[in-house]
Amino acid sequence: MPRKNPLPDREQEICRRLREFRERLRITRAEIGERAGIEAEMLARYERFLVPLRCGDAMKVLRSFN
């Protein structure tokens, strides 16, 4: 379901960086999710700008891929 209000530009940029990181590594959302402990569907929601990236999830990705 589309958001009533789009994410602010800053939040979109953060989510865009997550997607670019994943694409540079050439791995799937499922692979990131498995390593970081985040549902692949939640990663898809971040990448589609449906929800802002949670700080806790960003930290999980950072720790998993040091």
NUNUTI-526953 format. One record per residue: residue number from 1; residue in three letters; y, x negated, z of N, C-alpha, C in turn. Coordinates in Angstrom, 2 decimals. Each point is the difference from the previous one (the first is absolute). Layout:
+-----+------+---------+---------+---------+---------+---------+---------+---------+---------+---------+
! seq ! type !     n_Y !     n_X !     n_Z !    ca_Y !    ca_X !    ca_Z !     c_Y !     c_X !     c_Z !
+-----+------+---------+---------+---------+---------+---------+---------+---------+---------+---------+
! NUM !  ALA !       Y !       X !       Z !       Y !       X !       Z !       Y !       X !       Z !
...
+-----+------+---------+---------+---------+---------+---------+---------+---------+---------+---------+
This chain:
+-----+------+---------+---------+---------+---------+---------+---------+---------+---------+---------+
! seq ! type !     n_Y !     n_X !     n_Z !    ca_Y !    ca_X !    ca_Z !     c_Y !     c_X !     c_Z !
+-----+------+---------+---------+---------+---------+---------+---------+---------+---------+---------+
!   1 !  MET !   -1.17 !   -0.84 !    0.00 !    1.17 !    0.84 !    0.00 !    1.24 !   -0.89 !    0.00 !
!   2 !  PRO !    0.93 !    0.22 !   -0.91 !    1.21 !   -0.83 !   -0.06 !    0.86 !    0.18 !    1.23 !
!   3 !  ARG !    0.72 !   -1.06 !    0.33 !    0.94 !    0.05 !    1.13 !    1.17 !    0.91 !   -0.35 !
!   4 !  LYS !    0.53 !    0.67 !    1.00 !    1.20 !    0.81 !   -0.23 !    1.19 !   -0.92 !   -0.27 !
!   5 !  ASN !    0.07 !   -1.08 !    0.75 !    1.06 !   -0.99 !   -0.19 !   -0.66 !   -1.33 !   -0.33 !
!   6 !  PRO !    0.44 !   -0.66 !   -1.06 !   -0.61 !   -1.28 !   -0.33 !    0.26 !   -1.05 !    1.08 !
!   7 !  LEU !   -0.88 !   -0.99 !    0.06 !    0.21 !   -1.09 !    0.94 !    1.30 !   -0.71 !   -0.34 !
!   8 !  PRO !    0.71 !   -0.46 !    1.00 !    1.20 !   -0.81 !   -0.29 !   -0.38 !   -1.24 !   -0.81 !
!   9 !  ASP !    0.96 !   -0.52 !   -0.74 !   -0.26 !   -1.16 !   -0.86 !   -0.62 !   -1.17 !    0.76 !
!  10 !  ARG !    0.48 !   -0.25 !    1.19 !   -0.52 !   -1.12 !    0.79 !   -1.48 !    0.20 !    0.31 !
!  11 !  GLU !   -0.39 !    1.21 !    0.38 !   -1.40 !    0.29 !    0.29 !   -0.85 !   -0.12 !   -1.26 !
!  12 !  GLN !    0.53 !    0.45 !   -1.13 !   -0.73 !   -0.12 !   -1.26 !   -0.22 !   -1.47 !   -0.34 !
!  13 !  GLU !    0.98 !   -0.84 !    0.23 !   -0.14 !   -1.43 !   -0.30 !   -1.09 !   -0.62 !    0.85 !
!  14 !  ILE !   -0.07 !    0.37 !    1.26 !   -1.05 !   -0.52 !    0.88 !   -1.37 !    0.41 !   -0.53 !
!  15 !  CYS !   -0.14 !    1.26 !   -0.37 !   -1.28 !    0.49 !   -0.53 !   -0.32 !   -0.65 !   -1.35 !
!  16 !  ARG !    1.01 !   -0.24 !   -0.79 !   -0.18 !   -0.66 !   -1.30 !   -0.54 !   -1.41 !    0.20 !
!  17 !  ARG !    0.50 !   -0.69 !    1.01 !   -0.47 !   -1.35 !    0.30 !   -1.47 !   -0.01 !    0.40 !
!  18 !  LEU !   -0.41 !    1.00 !    0.75 !   -1.41 !    0.11 !    0.37 !   -0.86 !    0.12 !   -1.26 !
!  19 !  ARG !    0.40 !    0.87 !   -0.92 !   -0.75 !    0.19 !   -1.24 !   -0.01 !   -1.29 !   -0.82 !
!  20 !  GLU !    1.14 !   -0.67 !   -0.12 !    0.07 !   -1.25 !   -0.76 !   -0.88 !   -1.08 !    0.62 !
!  21 !  PHE !   -0.03 !   -0.06 !    1.32 !   -0.87 !   -0.94 !    0.70 !   -1.46 !    0.25 !   -0.37 !
!  22 !  ARG !   -0.40 !    1.26 !    0.07 !   -1.38 !    0.35 !   -0.33 !   -0.32 !   -0.34 !   -1.46 !
!  23 !  GLU !    0.90 !    0.32 !   -0.88 !   -0.23 !   -0.26 !   -1.42 !   -0.06 !   -1.50 !   -0.30 !
!  24 !  ARG !    0.83 !   -0.79 !    0.68 !   -0.05 !   -1.45 !   -0.20 !   -1.35 !   -0.58 !    0.43 !
!  25 !  LEU !   -0.55 !    0.56 !    1.06 !   -1.32 !   -0.46 !    0.46 !   -1.13 !    0.56 !   -0.85 !
!  26 !  ARG !    0.32 !    0.99 !   -0.83 !   -0.99 !    0.67 !   -0.86 !   -1.15 !    0.58 !    0.82 !
!  27 !  ILE !    0.39 !    0.73 !    1.05 !   -0.99 !    0.68 !    0.81 !    0.35 !    1.49 !    0.09 !
!  28 !  THR !   -0.98 !    0.78 !    0.35 !    0.19 !    1.44 !    0.08 !    0.58 !    0.41 !    1.36 !
!  29 !  ARG !    0.46 !    1.22 !    0.06 !    0.47 !    0.53 !    1.28 !   -1.14 !    0.02 !    1.00 !
!  30 !  ALA !   -1.19 !    0.31 !   -0.47 !   -1.17 !    0.04 !    0.89 !   -0.26 !   -1.38 !    0.61 !
!  31 !  GLU !    0.17 !   -1.05 !   -0.79 !   -0.22 !   -1.35 !    0.52 !    1.04 !   -0.38 !    1.06 !
!  32 !  ILE !    1.26 !    0.33 !   -0.27 !    1.03 !   -0.26 !    1.01 !   -0.29 !    0.84 !    1.23 !
!  33 !  GLY !   -0.31 !    1.26 !   -0.22 !   -0.27 !    0.89 !    1.12 !   -1.14 !   -0.47 !    0.86 !
!  34 !  GLU !   -1.05 !   -0.49 !   -0.63 !   -1.16 !   -0.48 !    0.75 !    0.37 !   -1.21 !    0.85 !
!  35 !  ARG !    0.74 !   -0.92 !   -0.57 !    0.38 !   -1.21 !    0.73 !    1.03 !    0.29 !    1.09 !
!  36 !  ALA !    0.93 !    0.90 !   -0.28 !    1.09 !    0.26 !    0.94 !   -0.27 !    1.17 !    0.94 !
!  37 !  GLY !   -1.03 !    0.78 !   -0.29 !   -0.29 !    1.15 !    0.84 !    0.91 !    1.18 !   -0.25 !
!  38 !  ILE !    0.37 !    0.19 !   -1.27 !    0.87 !    1.11 !   -0.39 !   -0.72 !    0.80 !   -1.07 !
!  39 !  GLU !    0.06 !    1.31 !    0.08 !   -0.63 !    0.86 !   -1.01 !    0.61 !   -0.27 !   -1.37 !
!  40 !  ALA !   -0.84 !   -0.07 !   -1.02 !    0.47 !   -0.22 !   -1.37 !    0.94 !    1.12 !   -0.43 !
!  41 !  GLU !   -0.27 !    1.22 !    0.43 !    0.87 !    1.13 !   -0.34 !    1.39 !   -0.18 !    0.60 !
!  42 !  MET !    0.07 !   -0.56 !    1.20 !    1.30 !   -0.24 !    0.62 !    0.76 !   -1.06 !   -0.79 !
!  43 !  LEU !   -0.69 !   -1.03 !   -0.45 !    0.64 !   -1.02 !   -0.83 !    0.53 !    0.62 !   -1.29 !
!  44 !  ALA !   -0.76 !    0.91 !   -0.58 !    0.45 !    0.68 !   -1.22 !    1.27 !    0.81 !    0.29 !
!  45 !  ARG !    0.06 !    0.64 !    1.14 !    1.19 !    0.78 !    0.36 !    1.22 !   -0.91 !    0.15 !
!  46 !  TYR !   -0.21 !   -1.19 !    0.57 !    1.11 !   -0.95 !    0.10 !    0.46 !   -0.42 !   -1.40 !
!  47 !  GLU !   -0.95 !   -0.35 !   -0.84 !    0.33 !   -0.51 !   -1.33 !    0.63 !    1.05 !   -0.90 !
!  48 !  ARG !   -0.25 !    1.25 !    0.27 !    0.60 !    1.09 !   -0.80 !    1.29 !    0.53 !    0.62 !
!  49 !  PHE !    0.48 !   -0.69 !    1.02 !    1.25 !    0.36 !    0.68 !   -0.06 !    1.38 !    0.65 !
!  50 !  LEU !   -1.16 !    0.39 !    0.45 !   -0.14 !    1.30 !    0.67 !    0.33 !   -0.10 !    1.48 !
!  51 !  VAL !   -0.27 !   -1.16 !    0.59 !    0.30 !   -0.23 !    1.41 !    0.52 !   -1.43 !    0.15 !
!  52 !  PRO !    0.86 !   -0.24 !    0.98 !    0.45 !   -1.38 !    0.22 !   -1.12 !   -0.84 !    0.61 !
!  53 !  LEU !   -0.01 !   -1.27 !   -0.34 !   -1.01 !   -0.92 !    0.54 !    0.24 !   -0.17 !    1.49 !
!  54 !  ARG !   -1.01 !    0.28 !    0.79 !    0.10 !   -0.16 !    1.45 !   -0.03 !   -1.48 !    0.35 !
!  55 !  CYS !    0.78 !   -0.35 !    0.97 !    0.09 !   -1.39 !    0.44 !   -1.39 !   -0.51 !    0.42 !
!  56 !  GLY !   -0.73 !    0.81 !    0.73 !   -1.33 !   -0.41 !    0.45 !   -0.94 !   -0.29 !   -1.16 !
!  57 !  ASP !    0.06 !    0.82 !   -1.04 !   -0.85 !   -0.23 !   -1.17 !    0.44 !   -1.25 !   -0.76 !
!  58 !  ALA !    1.31 !   -0.22 !   -0.08 !    0.49 !   -1.21 !   -0.67 !   -0.49 !   -1.24 !    0.75 !
!  59 !  MET !    0.02 !    0.05 !    1.31 !   -0.48 !   -1.13 !    0.81 !   -1.50 !   -0.21 !   -0.19 !
!  60 !  LYS !   -0.77 !    1.07 !   -0.14 !   -1.43 !   -0.13 !   -0.23 !   -0.27 !   -0.74 !   -1.31 !
!  61 !  VAL !    0.76 !    0.36 !   -1.03 !   -0.16 !   -0.66 !   -1.31 !    0.38 !   -1.47 !    0.12 !
!  62 !  LEU !    1.13 !   -0.27 !    0.65 !    0.44 !   -1.38 !    0.16 !   -1.03 !   -0.85 !    0.73 !
!  63 !  ARG !   -0.52 !    0.53 !    1.07 !   -1.00 !   -0.75 !    0.79 !   -1.29 !   -0.20 !   -0.80 !
!  64 !  SER !   -0.37 !    0.98 !   -0.78 !   -1.26 !   -0.08 !   -0.75 !    0.07 !   -1.00 !   -1.14 !
!  65 !  PHE !    1.20 !   -0.20 !   -0.56 !    0.15 !   -0.87 !   -1.16 !    0.86 !   -1.22 !    0.28 !
!  66 !  ASN !    0.28 !   -0.24 !    1.28 !    0.76 !   -1.13 !    0.50 !    0.77 !   -0.70 !   -1.09 !
+-----+------+---------+---------+---------+---------+---------+---------+---------+---------+---------+
